[in-house]
Amino acid sequence: MRDEPLAVTAKSGLHERTTILVLQGPLTLPNTFDLQRDLSEHKPPVLIFDLTESPYMDSAGLGLLMNYYVSAEKNGRKVLLAGANQRILALLEMTRVDLILRNYATAADAEASVSA
């Protein structure tokens, strides 16, 4: 599972200012390099990482998300998570990142929280 590739698909949210990145596969060290390069191209006002199809995240993946979050916050952008499974939620809670990066059940829920 940890050595599987990560596929990333970008799609528009319901609002033109929202981009949803659907991650398919584990967010692990070997996969972070390509994703980091992809993220340099995605700087929308609101970026949602849809983790519904991501079974696992290691500390490198978590670090990548946090680095992107810090950069986004400095530039007035929002970053949200959606669909994290229990394993990823446990990592977020253990590291207390859940207090910083909000996770929503679905990407639609995450997007609705911003426009509400």
Secondary structure, 3 states (H helix, E strand, C coil): CCCCCCEEEEEECCCCCEEEEEEECCECHHHHHHHHHHHCCCCCCEEEEEEEECCCECHHHHHHHHHHHHHHHHCCCEEEEECCCHHHHHHHHHCCHHHCCCEECCHHHHHHHHHC
